Amino acid sequence: MTTIARWLSGFFSYNNANSSVVISISYHLKLWNVLSLQQIDHSMKIEHLGIAVKDLDAANALYTSLLGNGPYKAEEVESENVLTSFFQTGESKIELLAATAPESAIATYIEKRGEGIHHVAFRVDDIRAEMERLREAGFRLLNEEPKRGADNMWVCFVHPISANGVLVE
């Protein structure tokens, strides 16, 4: 039996008691939508890792020492009540995020979980199409429409409950 045939056989279970086929397809279809070769954007790359920090200056010094080069830009994202600092790391980036207000998502995150990785961001060619694909696959999005983020990029977030506890941008 081929790997694909074995995988597809997981869609069905045979019940000898009443000679019926029991279909447990909802979960598998969600998985199939996510894994379908026609729907995966093979050009998708990690754009950046977002790291929540309490003190942006101290974190900049730490990451400058760790990575061997300083941040290439800093920016305030007023709509999110956050200061950001970016480090280039090969094709991807590290984004440090510090709250500018106690009600910001970053302040709430740090209060609950402490400093650390806040999110993983992926670059996609068409954010609206990607949002629709994710909705159809059953993922919970935190915003209905794309919104402007750092670098004036359009962003959307996938709720961590839909992604094994990871906030995905």
Backbone torsions as a table, in degrees:
resi	resn	phi	psi	omega
1	MET	NA	132.1	-179.9
2	THR	-71.9	163.4	178.4
3	THR	-59.6	-42.9	-179.6
4	ILE	-65.7	-41.9	178.5
5	ALA	-63.0	-41.1	177.4
6	ARG	-62.2	-43.3	-179.7
7	TRP	-63.6	-44.6	-179.8
8	LEU	-65.5	-32.7	178.5
9	SER	-63.1	-21.3	176.4
10	GLY	-68.2	-14.0	177.4
11	PHE	-70.8	-27.3	-171.1
12	PHE	-122.9	150.1	169.2
13	SER	-133.7	139.6	-175.6
14	TYR	-97.5	130.8	-179.9
15	ASN	-108.4	105.3	-178.0
16	ASN	-66.4	-28.1	-175.5
17	ALA	-58.5	-42.3	-179.1
18	ASN	-126.2	17.7	176.9
19	SER	50.8	40.8	178.5
20	SER	-116.3	154.0	176.1
21	VAL	-97.3	124.5	179.3
22	VAL	-98.5	124.3	-177.3
23	ILE	-103.5	120.4	173.1
24	SER	-114.2	80.2	-166.2
25	ILE	-104.6	-20.5	-174.2
26	SER	-56.6	-53.9	-179.2
27	TYR	-61.7	-44.2	-177.4
28	HIS	-65.7	-36.6	176.9
29	LEU	-66.3	-38.8	176.4
30	LYS	-59.7	-46.4	178.9
31	LEU	-62.7	-43.2	179.5
32	TRP	-60.9	-42.9	177.9
33	ASN	-59.5	-40.1	-179.2
34	VAL	-69.8	-38.9	-173.7
35	LEU	-93.7	-10.5	-176.0
36	SER	-53.9	126.8	-177.6
37	LEU	-61.5	-28.7	-180.0
38	GLN	-73.6	-20.2	-174.8
39	GLN	-104.6	-11.1	-179.7
40	ILE	-80.0	132.7	174.9
41	ASP	-87.4	98.9	-176.2
42	HIS	-67.2	-12.0	178.2
43	SER	-90.3	-2.3	-178.9
44	MET	-64.0	132.2	180.0
45	LYS	-133.5	156.6	173.5
46	ILE	-69.2	121.7	-180.0
47	GLU	-82.4	-47.2	177.3
48	HIS	-164.3	163.4	168.7
49	LEU	-106.6	128.0	177.5
50	GLY	-94.7	128.0	-178.8
51	ILE	-120.3	120.8	179.2
52	ALA	-79.4	130.0	-179.6
53	VAL	-133.2	153.2	177.4
54	LYS	-81.8	-41.6	-173.9
55	ASP	-123.6	105.2	-175.5
56	LEU	-63.6	-39.7	179.7
57	ASP	-62.5	-45.3	179.3
58	ALA	-65.1	-40.6	179.2
59	ALA	-67.5	-38.0	175.6
60	ASN	-59.4	-43.8	179.1
61	ALA	-63.8	-43.4	-180.0
62	LEU	-62.0	-49.2	-177.7
63	TYR	-71.9	-29.3	173.7
64	THR	-62.8	-43.7	177.6
65	SER	-66.5	-44.1	-177.9
66	LEU	-65.3	-45.3	-174.0
67	LEU	-92.4	-14.4	178.5
68	GLY	82.4	5.9	174.1
69	ASN	-153.0	154.9	-175.6
70	GLY	-84.4	176.0	177.6
71	PRO	-66.3	145.0	179.2
72	TYR	-92.6	-12.5	176.4
73	LYS	-164.4	156.2	173.1
74	ALA	-131.0	150.7	-176.0
75	GLU	-156.4	144.9	171.4
76	GLU	-100.5	130.9	174.9
77	VAL	-108.5	93.6	-173.4
78	GLU	-60.8	-38.0	-178.0
79	SER	-63.1	-23.1	-179.6
80	GLU	-106.9	-0.1	-177.2
81	ASN	53.5	55.2	-176.0
82	VAL	-145.8	144.7	168.1
83	LEU	-102.2	137.5	-179.8
84	THR	-122.8	155.4	175.8
85	SER	-141.8	133.2	-174.3
86	PHE	-115.2	136.5	174.3
87	PHE	-119.4	133.5	176.2
88	GLN	-83.9	132.5	177.6
89	THR	-134.9	86.2	-176.0
90	GLY	67.8	-128.9	179.4
91	GLU	-81.6	-13.1	-177.1
92	SER	-111.4	-179.5	-179.0
93	LYS	-135.7	161.5	168.6
94	ILE	-110.7	128.3	176.7
95	GLU	-113.5	116.7	173.7
96	LEU	-88.9	136.3	-176.8
97	LEU	-126.4	124.7	177.1
98	ALA	-124.6	135.4	-178.0
99	ALA	-70.4	144.1	173.2
100	THR	-108.1	-3.6	179.6
101	ALA	-149.4	146.2	-177.5
102	PRO	-64.4	-20.5	-179.7
103	GLU	-91.3	2.3	-179.0
104	SER	-70.5	156.6	178.8
105	ALA	-60.4	-34.6	-179.6
106	ILE	-69.7	-42.2	177.6
107	ALA	-61.7	-42.7	178.8
108	THR	-63.8	-42.7	179.5
109	TYR	-60.3	-49.9	-178.5
110	ILE	-63.1	-39.1	179.0
111	GLU	-61.5	-39.8	-177.5
112	LYS	-83.4	-38.8	-169.6
113	ARG	-121.6	-11.5	-175.9
114	GLY	84.4	178.1	179.3
115	GLU	-67.4	153.0	176.9
116	GLY	150.2	-170.6	-178.2
117	ILE	-62.0	123.5	-178.8
118	HIS	-97.6	-42.8	-178.5
119	HIS	-157.2	162.9	172.0
120	VAL	-115.9	127.5	-178.8
121	ALA	-110.8	135.5	176.9
122	PHE	-113.5	142.8	174.6
123	ARG	-91.5	130.0	177.8
124	VAL	-126.4	156.9	-179.1
125	ASP	-75.4	-36.3	-175.3
126	ASP	-136.5	98.3	-173.9
127	ILE	-63.3	-38.6	-179.9
128	ARG	-65.1	-42.9	177.9
129	ALA	-64.4	-39.3	179.2
130	GLU	-66.9	-39.9	176.9
131	MET	-61.9	-42.5	178.8
132	GLU	-64.3	-43.1	178.0
133	ARG	-59.8	-43.9	-179.8
134	LEU	-66.3	-41.6	176.9
135	ARG	-59.1	-47.7	-179.2
136	GLU	-62.6	-29.8	179.0
137	ALA	-82.2	-2.4	175.3
138	GLY	94.6	10.6	178.8
139	PHE	-79.7	147.0	178.2
140	ARG	-93.4	118.1	179.0
141	LEU	-94.1	144.3	-179.7
142	LEU	-84.3	-17.2	175.1
143	ASN	-136.6	142.0	-177.4
144	GLU	-75.9	-29.6	-179.6
145	GLU	-125.8	151.7	174.9
146	PRO	-61.2	150.2	176.2
147	LYS	-132.1	161.7	-179.2
148	ARG	-76.5	134.8	176.1
149	GLY	-122.2	-158.2	177.9
150	ALA	-60.7	156.2	-176.1
151	ASP	60.2	16.9	-178.6
152	ASN	57.7	26.7	-179.9
153	MET	-86.2	149.5	173.1
154	TRP	-76.7	132.1	-178.2
155	VAL	-133.5	158.4	173.5
156	CYS	-149.6	147.0	-178.7
157	PHE	-115.8	140.6	173.3
158	VAL	-97.1	129.3	-178.6
159	HIS	-59.9	137.2	179.7
160	PRO	-57.5	-26.9	179.4
161	ILE	-63.5	-24.0	179.5
162	SER	-91.7	-6.7	-172.4
163	ALA	-135.8	47.5	176.7
164	ASN	53.4	39.0	175.8
165	GLY	83.5	6.4	-179.2
166	VAL	-107.0	128.8	172.4
167	LEU	-76.8	122.9	-178.6
168	VAL	-112.5	132.6	177.4
169	GLU	-106.8	NA	NA
